[in-house]
Amino acid sequence: MEQVLIGLDQALHHLTHVGLGKTPVEAELLRLHDRIRQSKELSPALRDEYANQLGSIIDRIGATVEVAQGDFQVPPHWTRIRERA
């Protein structure tokens, strides 16, 4: 669990440096960080839940960055719906 928290701390640090600090995406990532920190253990079901939440956050960050990159082209194999932060 410690390694997960370290990774989330690094992600939060990078969000600030790419201009996504103080955004809803940062708030969501902070909530996830706190939930994991407060967990006594991460059961397989809880790990899956947190992984899904993190995947959603990553998608939102990716969509936000894609919009900021004016020449970005979505690869043809991408079929999922992308949300913005």
N, CA, C and O atoms as CSV, one atom per row, in Angstrom:
chain,resi,resn,atom,element,x,y,z
A,1,MET,N,N,0.827,-1.185,0.000
A,1,MET,CA,C,0.000,0.000,0.000
A,1,MET,C,C,0.877,1.257,0.000
A,1,MET,O,O,0.506,2.280,-0.575
A,2,GLU,N,N,2.017,1.172,0.636
A,2,GLU,CA,C,2.920,2.332,0.700
A,2,GLU,C,C,3.356,2.762,-0.700
A,2,GLU,O,O,3.435,3.958,-0.984
A,3,GLN,N,N,3.638,1.801,-1.569
A,3,GLN,CA,C,4.069,2.126,-2.930
A,3,GLN,C,C,2.944,2.820,-3.716
A,3,GLN,O,O,3.210,3.706,-4.529
A,4,VAL,N,N,1.714,2.423,-3.476
A,4,VAL,CA,C,0.572,3.060,-4.136
A,4,VAL,C,C,0.484,4.524,-3.703
A,4,VAL,O,O,0.286,5.413,-4.531
A,5,LEU,N,N,0.630,4.759,-2.419
A,5,LEU,CA,C,0.562,6.126,-1.905
A,5,LEU,C,C,1.708,6.982,-2.440
A,5,LEU,O,O,1.514,8.160,-2.741
A,6,ILE,N,N,2.884,6.405,-2.558
A,6,ILE,CA,C,4.015,7.145,-3.120
A,6,ILE,C,C,3.710,7.519,-4.571
A,6,ILE,O,O,3.972,8.646,-4.991
A,7,GLY,N,N,3.160,6.582,-5.330
A,7,GLY,CA,C,2.796,6.867,-6.714
A,7,GLY,C,C,1.751,7.966,-6.824
A,7,GLY,O,O,1.837,8.826,-7.700
A,8,LEU,N,N,0.766,7.935,-5.936
A,8,LEU,CA,C,-0.260,8.981,-5.942
A,8,LEU,C,C,0.326,10.331,-5.538
A,8,LEU,O,O,-0.057,11.361,-6.094
A,9,ASP,N,N,1.242,10.337,-4.585
A,9,ASP,CA,C,1.924,11.590,-4.215
A,9,ASP,C,C,2.671,12.167,-5.419
A,9,ASP,O,O,2.634,13.375,-5.657
A,10,GLN,N,N,3.343,11.305,-6.171
A,10,GLN,CA,C,4.073,11.763,-7.354
A,10,GLN,C,C,3.102,12.296,-8.408
A,10,GLN,O,O,3.371,13.315,-9.045
A,11,ALA,N,N,1.983,11.612,-8.590
A,11,ALA,CA,C,0.985,12.060,-9.561
A,11,ALA,C,C,0.451,13.439,-9.171
A,11,ALA,O,O,0.284,14.308,-10.026
A,12,LEU,N,N,0.185,13.636,-7.884
A,12,LEU,CA,C,-0.295,14.938,-7.417
A,12,LEU,C,C,0.745,16.024,-7.664
A,12,LEU,O,O,0.409,17.138,-8.066
A,13,HIS,N,N,1.986,15.699,-7.427
A,13,HIS,CA,C,3.080,16.643,-7.679
A,13,HIS,C,C,3.109,17.042,-9.157
A,13,HIS,O,O,3.220,18.224,-9.483
A,14,HIS,N,N,3.010,16.061,-10.039
A,14,HIS,CA,C,3.064,16.340,-11.480
A,14,HIS,C,C,1.837,17.117,-11.958
A,14,HIS,O,O,1.943,17.951,-12.857
A,15,LEU,N,N,0.682,16.850,-11.366
A,15,LEU,CA,C,-0.520,17.606,-11.743
A,15,LEU,C,C,-0.295,19.098,-11.574
A,15,LEU,O,O,-0.681,19.894,-12.430
A,16,THR,N,N,0.320,19.465,-10.484
A,16,THR,CA,C,0.599,20.877,-10.218
A,16,THR,C,C,1.503,21.458,-11.304
A,16,THR,O,O,1.290,22.580,-11.763
A,17,HIS,N,N,2.493,20.701,-11.701
A,17,HIS,CA,C,3.471,21.207,-12.672
A,17,HIS,C,C,2.936,21.270,-14.099
A,17,HIS,O,O,3.498,21.981,-14.932
A,18,VAL,N,N,1.870,20.547,-14.394
A,18,VAL,CA,C,1.289,20.631,-15.741
A,18,VAL,C,C,0.047,21.514,-15.748
A,18,VAL,O,O,-0.690,21.551,-16.733
A,19,GLY,N,N,-0.182,22.220,-14.650
A,19,GLY,CA,C,-1.274,23.181,-14.599
A,19,GLY,C,C,-2.625,22.603,-14.218
A,19,GLY,O,O,-3.652,23.246,-14.434
A,20,LEU,N,N,-2.646,21.397,-13.652
A,20,LEU,CA,C,-3.923,20.795,-13.250
A,20,LEU,C,C,-4.104,20.755,-11.740
A,20,LEU,O,O,-4.959,20.035,-11.224
A,21,GLY,N,N,-3.277,21.549,-11.030
A,21,GLY,CA,C,-3.482,21.684,-9.594
A,21,GLY,C,C,-4.727,22.525,-9.341
A,21,GLY,O,O,-5.101,23.348,-10.178
A,22,LYS,N,N,-5.353,22.330,-8.224
A,22,LYS,CA,C,-6.556,23.091,-7.842
A,22,LYS,C,C,-7.688,22.900,-8.856
A,22,LYS,O,O,-8.443,23.832,-9.134
A,23,THR,N,N,-7.798,21.692,-9.404
A,23,THR,CA,C,-8.871,21.357,-10.333
A,23,THR,C,C,-9.694,20.210,-9.752
A,23,THR,O,O,-9.272,19.575,-8.786
A,24,PRO,N,N,-10.861,19.940,-10.330
A,24,PRO,CA,C,-11.648,18.790,-9.861
A,24,PRO,C,C,-10.880,17.473,-9.945
A,24,PRO,O,O,-11.076,16.586,-9.115
A,25,VAL,N,N,-10.014,17.345,-10.938
A,25,VAL,CA,C,-9.234,16.116,-11.073
A,25,VAL,C,C,-8.281,15.964,-9.892
A,25,VAL,O,O,-8.117,14.863,-9.366
A,26,GLU,N,N,-7.658,17.048,-9.476
A,26,GLU,CA,C,-6.771,16.992,-8.313
A,26,GLU,C,C,-7.578,16.631,-7.064
A,26,GLU,O,O,-7.136,15.817,-6.254
A,27,ALA,N,N,-8.742,17.226,-6.909
A,27,ALA,CA,C,-9.586,16.936,-5.745
A,27,ALA,C,C,-9.974,15.461,-5.709
A,27,ALA,O,O,-9.981,14.843,-4.644
A,28,GLU,N,N,-10.296,14.902,-6.870
A,28,GLU,CA,C,-10.667,13.487,-6.934
A,28,GLU,C,C,-9.479,12.594,-6.593
A,28,GLU,O,O,-9.629,11.596,-5.887
A,29,LEU,N,N,-8.315,12.949,-7.089
A,29,LEU,CA,C,-7.114,12.182,-6.786
A,29,LEU,C,C,-6.763,12.277,-5.301
A,29,LEU,O,O,-6.330,11.293,-4.701
A,30,LEU,N,N,-6.946,13.442,-4.714
A,30,LEU,CA,C,-6.719,13.601,-3.269
A,30,LEU,C,C,-7.685,12.748,-2.453
A,30,LEU,O,O,-7.291,12.142,-1.456
A,31,ARG,N,N,-8.947,12.699,-2.873
A,31,ARG,CA,C,-9.927,11.852,-2.168
A,31,ARG,C,C,-9.531,10.382,-2.241
A,31,ARG,O,O,-9.608,9.659,-1.248
A,32,LEU,N,N,-9.109,9.952,-3.417
A,32,LEU,CA,C,-8.673,8.562,-3.572
A,32,LEU,C,C,-7.456,8.294,-2.696
A,32,LEU,O,O,-7.388,7.259,-2.033
A,33,HIS,N,N,-6.499,9.211,-2.684
A,33,HIS,CA,C,-5.306,9.078,-1.842
A,33,HIS,C,C,-5.709,8.917,-0.374
A,33,HIS,O,O,-5.190,8.044,0.322
A,34,ASP,N,N,-6.624,9.751,0.088
A,34,ASP,CA,C,-7.062,9.681,1.484
A,34,ASP,C,C,-7.775,8.374,1.789
A,34,ASP,O,O,-7.561,7.784,2.849
A,35,ARG,N,N,-8.617,7.916,0.874
A,35,ARG,CA,C,-9.325,6.645,1.095
A,35,ARG,C,C,-8.344,5.487,1.208
A,35,ARG,O,O,-8.499,4.616,2.063
A,36,ILE,N,N,-7.333,5.479,0.344
A,36,ILE,CA,C,-6.343,4.407,0.394
A,36,ILE,C,C,-5.528,4.500,1.677
A,36,ILE,O,O,-5.267,3.488,2.327
A,37,ARG,N,N,-5.128,5.710,2.038
A,37,ARG,CA,C,-4.330,5.909,3.264
A,37,ARG,C,C,-5.088,5.435,4.492
A,37,ARG,O,O,-4.484,4.891,5.416
A,38,GLN,N,N,-6.394,5.631,4.518
A,38,GLN,CA,C,-7.205,5.267,5.672
A,38,GLN,C,C,-7.584,3.786,5.701
A,38,GLN,O,O,-8.074,3.291,6.716
A,39,SER,N,N,-7.360,3.085,4.605
A,39,SER,CA,C,-7.697,1.661,4.550
A,39,SER,C,C,-6.684,0.864,5.358
A,39,SER,O,O,-5.481,1.112,5.287
A,40,LYS,N,N,-7.185,-0.092,6.126
A,40,LYS,CA,C,-6.283,-0.941,6.901
A,40,LYS,C,C,-5.595,-1.956,5.992
A,40,LYS,O,O,-4.422,-2.279,6.178
A,41,GLU,N,N,-6.334,-2.446,5.017
A,41,GLU,CA,C,-5.756,-3.346,4.025
A,41,GLU,C,C,-6.538,-3.191,2.731
A,41,GLU,O,O,-7.664,-2.695,2.728
A,42,LEU,N,N,-5.937,-3.614,1.650
A,42,LEU,CA,C,-6.591,-3.495,0.355
A,42,LEU,C,C,-6.993,-4.888,-0.129
A,42,LEU,O,O,-6.182,-5.619,-0.699
A,43,SER,N,N,-8.233,-5.236,0.105
A,43,SER,CA,C,-8.750,-6.515,-0.372
A,43,SER,C,C,-8.772,-6.492,-1.896
A,43,SER,O,O,-8.703,-5.419,-2.495
A,44,PRO,N,N,-8.867,-7.657,-2.531
A,44,PRO,CA,C,-8.942,-7.670,-4.000
A,44,PRO,C,C,-10.088,-6.804,-4.537
A,44,PRO,O,O,-9.912,-6.109,-5.537
A,45,ALA,N,N,-11.241,-6.836,-3.896
A,45,ALA,CA,C,-12.381,-6.036,-4.353
A,45,ALA,C,C,-12.088,-4.543,-4.213
A,45,ALA,O,O,-12.428,-3.757,-5.097
A,46,LEU,N,N,-11.460,-4.154,-3.109
A,46,LEU,CA,C,-11.122,-2.748,-2.890
A,46,LEU,C,C,-10.042,-2.294,-3.867
A,46,LEU,O,O,-10.090,-1.173,-4.373
A,47,ARG,N,N,-9.072,-3.162,-4.132
A,47,ARG,CA,C,-8.038,-2.827,-5.121
A,47,ARG,C,C,-8.668,-2.586,-6.485
A,47,ARG,O,O,-8.306,-1.638,-7.182
A,48,ASP,N,N,-9.612,-3.445,-6.865
A,48,ASP,CA,C,-10.294,-3.277,-8.153
A,48,ASP,C,C,-11.057,-1.952,-8.194
A,48,ASP,O,O,-11.006,-1.228,-9.189
A,49,GLU,N,N,-11.758,-1.644,-7.110
A,49,GLU,CA,C,-12.516,-0.392,-7.039
A,49,GLU,C,C,-11.586,0.814,-7.188
A,49,GLU,O,O,-11.865,1.730,-7.963
A,50,TYR,N,N,-10.488,0.808,-6.446
A,50,TYR,CA,C,-9.548,1.922,-6.501
A,50,TYR,C,C,-8.862,1.997,-7.865
A,50,TYR,O,O,-8.629,3.090,-8.383
A,51,ALA,N,N,-8.540,0.850,-8.443
A,51,ALA,CA,C,-7.920,0.835,-9.774
A,51,ALA,C,C,-8.875,1.421,-10.813
A,51,ALA,O,O,-8.445,2.158,-11.700
A,52,ASN,N,N,-10.160,1.102,-10.711
A,52,ASN,CA,C,-11.141,1.671,-11.633
A,52,ASN,C,C,-11.248,3.183,-11.468
A,52,ASN,O,O,-11.334,3.918,-12.452
A,53,GLN,N,N,-11.242,3.643,-10.217
A,53,GLN,CA,C,-11.292,5.084,-9.970
A,53,GLN,C,C,-10.058,5.769,-10.550
A,53,GLN,O,O,-10.156,6.824,-11.176
A,54,LEU,N,N,-8.904,5.159,-10.336
A,54,LEU,CA,C,-7.674,5.733,-10.852
A,54,LEU,C,C,-7.682,5.739,-12.382
A,54,LEU,O,O,-7.234,6.706,-12.998
A,55,GLY,N,N,-8.184,4.679,-12.992
A,55,GLY,CA,C,-8.276,4.638,-14.444
A,55,GLY,C,C,-9.146,5.760,-14.984
A,55,GLY,O,O,-8.826,6.362,-16.009
A,56,SER,N,N,-10.241,6.039,-14.301
A,56,SER,CA,C,-11.122,7.124,-14.705
A,56,SER,C,C,-10.413,8.474,-14.592
A,56,SER,O,O,-10.545,9.323,-15.474
A,57,ILE,N,N,-9.669,8.669,-13.516
A,57,ILE,CA,C,-8.922,9.910,-13.323
A,57,ILE,C,C,-7.866,10.054,-14.427
A,57,ILE,O,O,-7.694,11.135,-14.989
A,58,ILE,N,N,-7.174,8.977,-14.727
A,58,ILE,CA,C,-6.147,9.012,-15.772
A,58,ILE,C,C,-6.767,9.376,-17.114
A,58,ILE,O,O,-6.204,10.175,-17.863
A,59,ASP,N,N,-7.921,8.794,-17.422
A,59,ASP,CA,C,-8.609,9.127,-18.674
A,59,ASP,C,C,-8.962,10.611,-18.731
A,59,ASP,O,O,-8.807,11.251,-19.771
A,60,ARG,N,N,-9.431,11.151,-17.621
A,60,ARG,CA,C,-9.793,12.571,-17.583
A,60,ARG,C,C,-8.568,13.458,-17.780
A,60,ARG,O,O,-8.635,14.467,-18.481
A,61,ILE,N,N,-7.463,13.088,-17.171
A,61,ILE,CA,C,-6.228,13.856,-17.356
A,61,ILE,C,C,-5.795,13.773,-18.816
A,61,ILE,O,O,-5.441,14.785,-19.420
A,62,GLY,N,N,-5.823,12.583,-19.374
A,62,GLY,CA,C,-5.435,12.404,-20.769
A,62,GLY,C,C,-6.292,13.225,-21.710
A,62,GLY,O,O,-5.776,13.853,-22.634
A,63,ALA,N,N,-7.593,13.225,-21.486
A,63,ALA,CA,C,-8.500,13.997,-22.340
A,63,ALA,C,C,-8.204,15.491,-22.235
A,63,ALA,O,O,-8.244,16.208,-23.235
A,64,THR,N,N,-7.910,15.951,-21.037
A,64,THR,CA,C,-7.595,17.366,-20.832
A,64,THR,C,C,-6.313,17.744,-21.572
A,64,THR,O,O,-6.251,18.786,-22.224
A,65,VAL,N,N,-5.303,16.900,-21.470
A,65,VAL,CA,C,-4.033,17.178,-22.128
A,65,VAL,C,C,-4.187,17.109,-23.646
A,65,VAL,O,O,-3.578,17.896,-24.371
A,66,GLU,N,N,-4.998,16.170,-24.123
A,66,GLU,CA,C,-5.230,16.066,-25.571
A,66,GLU,C,C,-5.815,17.359,-26.128
A,66,GLU,O,O,-5.407,17.826,-27.191
A,67,VAL,N,N,-6.776,17.936,-25.403
A,67,VAL,CA,C,-7.392,19.186,-25.854
A,67,VAL,C,C,-6.354,20.296,-25.916
A,67,VAL,O,O,-6.379,21.121,-26.829
A,68,ALA,N,N,-5.441,20.322,-24.946
A,68,ALA,CA,C,-4.414,21.358,-24.895
A,68,ALA,C,C,-3.363,21.183,-25.991
A,68,ALA,O,O,-2.661,22.131,-26.344
A,69,GLN,N,N,-3.263,19.976,-26.521
A,69,GLN,CA,C,-2.298,19.686,-27.586
A,69,GLN,C,C,-3.044,19.787,-28.914
A,69,GLN,O,O,-3.641,18.813,-29.374
A,70,GLY,N,N,-3.008,20.955,-29.520
A,70,GLY,CA,C,-3.811,21.256,-30.693
A,70,GLY,C,C,-3.698,20.290,-31.846
A,70,GLY,O,O,-4.667,20.096,-32.580
A,71,ASP,N,N,-2.533,19.672,-32.029
A,71,ASP,CA,C,-2.362,18.782,-33.165
A,71,ASP,C,C,-2.557,17.307,-32.810
A,71,ASP,O,O,-2.211,16.427,-33.599
A,72,PHE,N,N,-3.107,17.038,-31.632
A,72,PHE,CA,C,-3.292,15.654,-31.199
A,72,PHE,C,C,-4.326,14.963,-32.084
A,72,PHE,O,O,-5.379,15.523,-32.391
A,73,GLN,N,N,-4.005,13.739,-32.485
A,73,GLN,CA,C,-4.945,12.934,-33.258
A,73,GLN,C,C,-5.179,11.631,-32.509
A,73,GLN,O,O,-4.233,10.946,-32.119
A,74,VAL,N,N,-6.445,11.298,-32.314
A,74,VAL,CA,C,-6.798,10.071,-31.610
A,74,VAL,C,C,-6.470,8.886,-32.510
A,74,VAL,O,O,-6.903,8.845,-33.662
A,75,PRO,N,N,-5.707,7.920,-31.995
A,75,PRO,CA,C,-5.406,6.728,-32.798
A,75,PRO,C,C,-6.697,5.983,-33.146
A,75,PRO,O,O,-7.643,5.989,-32.359
A,76,PRO,N,N,-6.746,5.343,-34.313
A,76,PRO,CA,C,-7.987,4.689,-34.751
A,76,PRO,C,C,-8.457,3.568,-33.830
A,76,PRO,O,O,-9.649,3.262,-33.810
A,77,HIS,N,N,-7.561,2.947,-33.068
A,77,HIS,CA,C,-7.968,1.834,-32.199
A,77,HIS,C,C,-8.621,2.302,-30.898
A,77,HIS,O,O,-9.128,1.469,-30.145
A,78,TRP,N,N,-8.626,3.592,-30.612
A,78,TRP,CA,C,-9.269,4.108,-29.402
A,78,TRP,C,C,-10.760,4.175,-29.634
A,78,TRP,O,O,-11.231,4.886,-30.522
A,79,THR,N,N,-11.498,3.433,-28.833
A,79,THR,CA,C,-12.954,3.426,-29.008
A,79,THR,C,C,-13.685,3.906,-27.772
A,79,THR,O,O,-14.900,4.101,-27.817
A,80,ARG,N,N,-12.983,4.102,-26.675
A,80,ARG,CA,C,-13.682,4.500,-25.453
A,80,ARG,C,C,-14.067,5.978,-25.504
A,80,ARG,O,O,-13.456,6.774,-26.219
A,81,ILE,N,N,-15.072,6.314,-24.744
A,81,ILE,CA,C,-15.521,7.708,-24.638
A,81,ILE,C,C,-14.572,8.422,-23.696
A,81,ILE,O,O,-14.313,7.942,-22.593
A,82,ARG,N,N,-14.064,9.535,-24.111
A,82,ARG,CA,C,-13.118,10.287,-23.308
A,82,ARG,C,C,-13.821,11.454,-22.635
A,82,ARG,O,O,-14.615,12.152,-23.266
A,83,GLU,N,N,-13.532,11.669,-21.347
A,83,GLU,CA,C,-14.104,12.784,-20.605
A,83,GLU,C,C,-13.026,13.819,-20.368
A,83,GLU,O,O,-11.835,13.505,-20.376
A,84,ARG,N,N,-13.445,15.046,-20.159
A,84,ARG,CA,C,-12.498,16.108,-19.810
A,84,ARG,C,C,-12.484,16.316,-18.311
A,84,ARG,O,O,-13.458,16.024,-17.617
A,85,ALA,N,N,-11.359,16.827,-17.820
A,85,ALA,CA,C,-11.221,17.124,-16.384
A,85,ALA,C,C,-12.083,18.306,-16.017
A,85,ALA,O,O,-12.109,18.714,-14.856
